[in-house]
Amino acid sequence: MFIAGIAAAVIGIVLLHVALGRTLRANAGVRIPFGGRPREIPHGSIQMRALTAGMIVLGAVFVSTEGWHWTLMVVAAGPVAAMIVLGLHNRRVSREARSADA
C-alpha cells in the first residue's frame, strides 16, 4: 500500500502543477489571489485540480500505514510548492507593473 500511496501522491502533485502551470500561463500579466479565483480559468483546470486533490488524499491515506510523518509530507509537498510558485508569479507581476509605471 505504501508504494501505491507514493505513486498516487506523485501523480496528484504532478497534475496539480500542470493545472497551476496552465492557470499561470492564462494569467501571465495578472496577479492571482491566493484564496480567490483567477481572472482566466483554463478549460479543464478545475476538473484537474479536483482530481489532484483526490489523488493526494488517497496517497496520504495509503502512506499513513507507515506513520503519520509520511502523511504530513505527502499532504504538504504539493500545495506548499504551489503556494511558493504562486507567490513568485505574483511578485514577478508586481515587479513588471512597477517597472512599466516608471
N, C-alpha and C positions, 0 to 999 in steps of 0.2 A: 504494500500500500504506500510505503514511503516514496518509492521511485515513481509511482503513478501520481502521487501528490506533487512531487517536484516537477514532473512533466506538465501537469495541469497548470501549476503556478507559472511556469516559464512561458507556456503558450498564452496564458492570460495576460502576463506582463508584456509580452511582445505585441499582442493585439492591442493592448491599452496604449502603447506607444505609437503604433501605427495609426490608431484613431486620433491620438493627440497630434501627430505629425500632419495629418490631413487638416485638422482644425487650425493648426498654426499656419499652414500654407494658405488656407482660405482667408485668414485674418492677418496677413503678413504685416500690414501697416497699422493695425488697430490693437489697443490694449485689450486683453481678455481678462474679465474679472474672475477672481479665484472661486467665488461661490455663485456666480451668475452664469447667464447664457452668453456665448459669444455672438457677435453680430451676424456672422455667417456660419451656418452649420452644414458641413458637407453631407452629401447623400450617404446614408448607411452608417454614419458616425455614431448615432445614438444606439442603434442596434448592436454595433460592435462593442461599444462601451458596456452595454448591458451583458453581453456575452462574456466580456473580460471579467466583470465583477463576479459572475457565477464561477468562472474558471479559477479565479484567485481564491474564492471562498472554498470551493471544492478542494483545491490544492492544500489550503490551510487545514481543512478537516482531515485530509489523508495524512499529512505530515504530523499532525498532533499526536499520533500514536507513539512518536519517538520523543516527545517532550514539548512543553509549552514554548520554549525559546524558538523552535523551528516555526511554529505558527506565527509568532511575532515577526520573525524575519520575512516570511512569505507575505504577510499582510502589509508590512511596511515597505517592502522593496519596490513594488511598482508605483504606488501612489506617492511615496516620498520623492522618488526620481521624477515623477510627472510634475509635482509641485515645484521642484527645482527648475525644470525646463520651462515651465510656465512663468516663473519669476524672471528667468533670464530673458525670455521673449519680451515680457513687459518692460524690463529695463532697457533692452535694445530699442524698443519702440519709443520709449520716453527720451532716450538719448538722441534718436534721429529727429524727433519732433523739436527738441531744444536746438539742435544744430540747424534745422530748417528755419527756425524763427530768428536766428542770429544773423 
